[in-house]
Amino acid sequence: MSVPPPRDPVSAVTHPDPYPYYAGLTAERPLYKDELQGYWIASSAATVTAVLTSARCRVRPPAEPVPKALLGSAAGEIFGRLIRMNDGGGHEAAKYAVAATAQSLELERVAEESARWARPLVGEGVDPAALTSFVFALPVHVVGSLLGLPPAFLRQTAQWMSHFVRCLAPTATPPQIERGKDAAGHLLEMGHMTLQDGPEDGLLPVLARQARRAGIEDTATIVANGIGLMSQAYEATAGLIGNTLLALAARPELREAVTADATLLRAVVREVSRHDAPVQNTRRWVATAGSVGGHEMAEGDIVLVVLAAANRDPAVNPRPHDFDRHRPERRLFTFGVGPHACPGEMLAVGIASAGVAAVLEAGLDPAGLPPRVTYRPSGNTRIPLFDMLN
């Protein structure tokens, strides 16, 4: 039975196949104002780039840098200091510190730490229904360990991260917000403890040293952005692992190739991040009226930036609907472009590659996964829920 196309780009995130709809947007309406939804929609590579690099656009409404529901809480304290949620005067220095910290990570270290945690978390003879908890647990264990958090606290940290991330969503319910605020307090306490007593080669102490070089002495900003590394990895990497397993489920020749040679997984995961992006969209707020992407926008306008559509724009990725792990000069928008581009692509790809490898080594055959799954309710991240399988 055919499935109706998505109603809009937000519902497209969890649609079984949003990509024909995205292709129509990119070809016919690359940047337009949706009067019914009340916001602009950018979908082509050119318009997505224009919005994300425009000096007129901000990552938060200028009048509400922190969501009102989080004000006065530990969650609000973290949110207000995250470089990815801040266009303030201290953004450039904090951005430099976080980027330098991410760049200090060696590929081998990420691979080793990911493999260290992936296999024990998968367990023996993994049940497909247990995949959902695994894809969310692995990023926190790996990033938390790299930050220098005590191993004994990583399982609990994953639970706190789940509550914290949920409370940041615009659709969060009052109980979810309260649980997230409480979890944020624990995350801050853990972060400050790690900064004080953690290993010198942990990413949190490294971030502190890079921050001091950039003139930042505020430990709260350092800890908040360490937590930010985990929170960014949490959903995006979970989606990348899950969507890679679905890509293997749909392609027998690809399954055979990676089963015979696991080193191919990194190239497969990078193509999944383009072809079935875990982060499908983001938003920008217009701070000053003027032209953005060739259109006149008013102060206060909102732009929904459809990253997943730009990934499949034939102007930058020829034959965009083909899955090609050998794709030359791949243009990737999943991790953003411009001043707020995420520096964690290598980290996400490394964790996801190790996670998928561990699942395959444990004996799970992706061919047994159904071609259509349920996705976690979200307005921007595409994460399959394997525990909902029948």
URDAPE-V395001 format. One record per backbone hydrogen bond with DSSP energy under -0.5 kcal/mol. CO is the residue of the C=O (numbers start at 1). NH is the residue of the N-H. If there is no record, write none. Layout:
co->CO nh->NH
co->CO nh->NH
This chain:
co->8 nh->12
co->9 nh->13
co->10 nh->13
co->11 nh->14
co->12 nh->15
co->15 nh->18
co->18 nh->22
co->19 nh->23
co->20 nh->24
co->21 nh->25
co->22 nh->26
co->23 nh->27
co->24 nh->28
co->24 nh->29
co->25 nh->29
co->30 nh->43
co->30 nh->44
co->32 nh->34
co->32 nh->41
co->33 nh->35
co->34 nh->38
co->34 nh->39
co->39 nh->34
co->40 nh->304
co->41 nh->32
co->42 nh->306
co->44 nh->48
co->45 nh->49
co->46 nh->50
co->47 nh->51
co->48 nh->52
co->49 nh->53
co->51 nh->54
co->54 nh->57
co->56 nh->287
co->56 nh->288
co->58 nh->285
co->61 nh->64
co->67 nh->70
co->67 nh->71
co->68 nh->71
co->70 nh->73
co->70 nh->76
co->73 nh->77
co->74 nh->78
co->75 nh->79
co->76 nh->80
co->77 nh->81
co->78 nh->81
co->78 nh->82
co->79 nh->82
co->82 nh->85
co->83 nh->86
co->88 nh->91
co->90 nh->94
co->91 nh->95
co->92 nh->96
co->93 nh->97
co->94 nh->98
co->95 nh->99
co->96 nh->100
co->97 nh->101
co->98 nh->102
co->99 nh->103
co->100 nh->104
co->102 nh->105
co->106 nh->110
co->107 nh->111
co->108 nh->112
co->109 nh->113
co->110 nh->114
co->111 nh->115
co->112 nh->116
co->113 nh->117
co->114 nh->118
co->115 nh->119
co->117 nh->121
co->118 nh->122
co->119 nh->123
co->127 nh->130
co->128 nh->131
co->130 nh->134
co->131 nh->135
co->132 nh->136
co->133 nh->137
co->134 nh->138
co->135 nh->139
co->136 nh->140
co->137 nh->141
co->138 nh->142
co->139 nh->143
co->140 nh->144
co->141 nh->145
co->142 nh->146
co->143 nh->147
co->144 nh->148
co->144 nh->149
co->146 nh->203
co->147 nh->204
co->150 nh->153
co->151 nh->154
co->153 nh->157
co->154 nh->158
co->155 nh->159
co->156 nh->160
co->157 nh->161
co->158 nh->162
co->159 nh->163
co->160 nh->164
co->161 nh->165
co->162 nh->166
co->163 nh->167
co->164 nh->168
co->165 nh->168
co->165 nh->169
co->166 nh->169
co->169 nh->172
co->173 nh->177
co->174 nh->178
co->175 nh->179
co->176 nh->180
co->177 nh->181
co->178 nh->182
co->179 nh->183
co->180 nh->184
co->181 nh->185
co->182 nh->186
co->183 nh->187
co->184 nh->188
co->185 nh->189
co->186 nh->190
co->187 nh->191
co->188 nh->192
co->189 nh->193
co->190 nh->194
co->191 nh->195
co->192 nh->196
co->193 nh->197
co->194 nh->198
co->199 nh->202
co->202 nh->206
co->203 nh->207
co->204 nh->208
co->205 nh->209
co->206 nh->210
co->207 nh->211
co->208 nh->212
co->209 nh->213
co->210 nh->214
co->211 nh->216
co->212 nh->215
co->215 nh->217
co->217 nh->219
co->218 nh->222
co->219 nh->223
co->220 nh->224
co->221 nh->225
co->222 nh->226
co->223 nh->227
co->224 nh->228
co->225 nh->229
co->226 nh->230
co->227 nh->231
co->228 nh->232
co->229 nh->233
co->230 nh->234
co->231 nh->235
co->232 nh->236
co->233 nh->237
co->233 nh->238
co->234 nh->238
co->235 nh->239
co->236 nh->240
co->237 nh->241
co->238 nh->242
co->239 nh->243
co->240 nh->244
co->241 nh->245
co->242 nh->246
co->243 nh->247
co->244 nh->248
co->245 nh->249
co->246 nh->250
co->247 nh->251
co->248 nh->251
co->251 nh->254
co->251 nh->255
co->252 nh->256
co->253 nh->257
co->254 nh->258
co->255 nh->259
co->256 nh->260
co->257 nh->261
co->261 nh->264
co->262 nh->265
co->263 nh->266
co->264 nh->268
co->265 nh->269
co->266 nh->270
co->267 nh->271
co->268 nh->272
co->269 nh->273
co->270 nh->274
co->271 nh->274
co->271 nh->275
co->272 nh->276
co->274 nh->277
co->278 nh->280
co->278 nh->382
co->280 nh->308
co->282 nh->305
co->284 nh->303
co->285 nh->58
co->285 nh->287
co->286 nh->300
co->290 nh->297
co->292 nh->295
co->295 nh->292
co->295 nh->297
co->297 nh->290
co->298 nh->301
co->301 nh->286
co->302 nh->40
co->303 nh->284
co->303 nh->305
co->304 nh->42
co->304 nh->306
co->305 nh->282
co->305 nh->307
co->306 nh->310
co->307 nh->311
co->308 nh->312
co->309 nh->312
co->310 nh->313
co->312 nh->314
co->313 nh->316
co->313 nh->317
co->319 nh->322
co->322 nh->324
co->324 nh->327
co->327 nh->330
co->330 nh->332
co->333 nh->336
co->335 nh->342
co->337 nh->340
co->338 nh->341
co->344 nh->348
co->345 nh->349
co->346 nh->350
co->347 nh->351
co->348 nh->352
co->349 nh->353
co->350 nh->354
co->351 nh->355
co->352 nh->356
co->353 nh->357
co->354 nh->358
co->355 nh->359
co->356 nh->360
co->357 nh->361
co->358 nh->362
co->359 nh->364
co->360 nh->363
co->362 nh->125
co->364 nh->366
co->365 nh->368
co->366 nh->369
co->374 nh->385
co->380 nh->280
co->380 nh->281
co->381 nh->383
co->383 nh->376
co->384 nh->386
co->385 nh->388
co->386 nh->389
